[in-house]
């Protein structure tokens, strides 16, 4: 990787995190009904899906989940700054508004740049200790991105093995936990070029395979974005092809909420 390429990558990520931090303040104030009427439908009365009253919900992953969250406030559930400026914030806002009497606790513990093995390294603190009833994970884009940039030598086989072990560990240490595996996704724009393919698709396949094996709910983000680009160009949904815009994050939240609320506990 050249010095120029490294600088471009750092600049892209700094720009994303700065935008996400600013977005967090506006997300708190805006009405989520503006995202789409579909955001309202998952929360028909008595239609709670995987999330029961009193549950603790944990959203985990990399920068897409992190989205500029304030880590100094990560110990406080439902805190807008802790939730960041991405899809996790939209999910929490909708849940807390529609189920205000449910006593839900929602945490975001995503960390920018992380891959599966790095989730495992911090899992005791950032998952097990929180005793979540539902754990949602979106991970995988860095497992291939960092490899393409020459900063990581992992393979899809390592990704799948590490992911399977992480979920098995979670189920063992948190009996009865509900698992949500989110599909890794990219859009063909910005940093995402044809060199990502077809290898990237093998990571999507691996994530779905692991979800099936562990009885986790699978949320199909890639197919969601594949449909979205028929309505607006890829950059509308993710400027650099990886990190969602506000529109992309809102769409992710709608899809996640519909899947989780429609699933059987």
ABEGO torsion letter per residue (X at the ends): XBAAAAAAAAAAAAAAAAAAAAAAAAAAABBAAAAEAAAAAAABBGBAEABBBGBBBBBBEBAAAAGGBBAAAAABBGBAAAAEABAAAAAAAAAAAABAAAGBBBBBABBBGBBAAAAAAAAAAAAAAAGBABBBBBBGAAAAAAAAAGABABBAAAAAAAAAAAAAAAAAABBGBBBBBBBBBBBBBEABBAAAOAAAAAAAAAAAAAAAAAGBBBBBAAAAAAAAAAABBAAAABAAGABBBAAAAAAAAAAAAAAAAABBX
